[in-house]
Amino acid sequence: MSTTANARSYAPAPRPTSLPSRRLRVVEAPAQGRRPRLLYGIVAVIGACLIAAAQMSLSILTTQGSYELSSLSKTQSDLTYEKQILFDEVAGLGSPQYLAANAAALGMVIDESPSYLRLSDGAVLGAEQVSFGRSSIDAIGRGSVPNALIADTPLVTAPDATIDGVPVDTTVEDGSGNTPQPITDGLPTPSTH
């Protein structure tokens, strides 16, 4: 009995009666995509070229603008420098020393006892003495500190003289003018003792 009991316990399980039906079918080929038209490709390439050309032209214009701005900035700094030089020259020409030197060159003298004219009634106030062509006050001020702005400026009435009374030196001792000596061989060296 044991063999029959063992045989029953190992019997295969019954198969289910309803199996899912598997159908094999042929897979359809993927649908053929339409090839892009040639016109779309040409438009895309032309568009990319136009964008690249626009970027390059904007880059060139920006670079050109920065060079113009740099040039104008340099011109402005040069003009500011020239303006300062002209301002210093005008300040020197308006200085009392320069005006007194020009007045003395014209023959004007400083009177020791000045007289004043009152405009309301035309009366003369003061000593009413004539000055005799020589001033006791040095108009040019050779005893005072010289004005560096007008040291080499020629007088208006005497273009060949300066405020110091020395003629304007336009040439260097060797007659070569204000140009530096030419370099003949090697670098120039300073004169030493």
NORTASUL-V415092 format. One record per helix or strand of 2 or more residues. SS is the DSSP state (h for helix, s for strand). FROM is the first residue (numbers start at 1). TO is the last residue. If there is no record, write none. Layout:
SS FROM TO
SS FROM TO
This chain:
h 2 9
h 38 93
h 96 106
s 115 117
s 124 126
h 148 150
